[in-house]
């Protein structure tokens, strides 16, 4: 089973899951593996925000749509408040209802492979599959996945892409509504945090450099929380 996170780049994410199936079929045939490609999809936390948190519902809805249209076997939705609240009945009910709306009101369960024949998606799928296969071959030529992880090569490439994405967000090129555009200055979150919503650094020696999950809005959110607390002290 492949567990895959799905982002907000709607058509890209549809094509990404379709490309994964093509690649699995190709590699399974090459390595003589007779196992189906089972995909479990979940919305990414990368673009989820602490402030104006209701927009997270919109993000997860389109991400679940991409997962379904991309052919995921299983979709596990992310509650809109998952980054700052403990598990709770309301958040989980909303997450379930989002999927039920897609099923019962949008009929997403009625058609298999609804994206078949869509030129843009088919073309994007082919491009992603070809690029991913080249990356796979490059990893194999350089000693395989474990060797690349031990050398830090994969972590370095992920960090480069993450840094580029972060710079786009910081400059306003990549937008998260309610956070770096049309933010509500009266939105207060300091007293609503039940869990720590940011990356925790616990330095220790490891055999492999860890790949750490981080949201792109963390820096701006930390600044806003700091200002909130300072304003409370001043007042």
SULCORTA-V878192 format. One line per field, one symbol per residue. ss: DSSP state (~ for helix, > for strand, _ for the rest). A space follows every 50 residues. Layout:
ss: ???
//
This chain:
ss: _>>>>>___~~~~~~~~~~~~~~~~~~~~~________>>>>>_______ ____~~~~~~~~~~~~~~~____>>_____________~~~~~~~~~~~~ ~~~~______________~~~~~~~~~~~~~~~~~~~~~~~___~~~~~~ ~_~~~~~~~~~~~~~~~~~~~_____>___>________~~~________ _________________~~~~~~~~~~~~~~~~~_
//
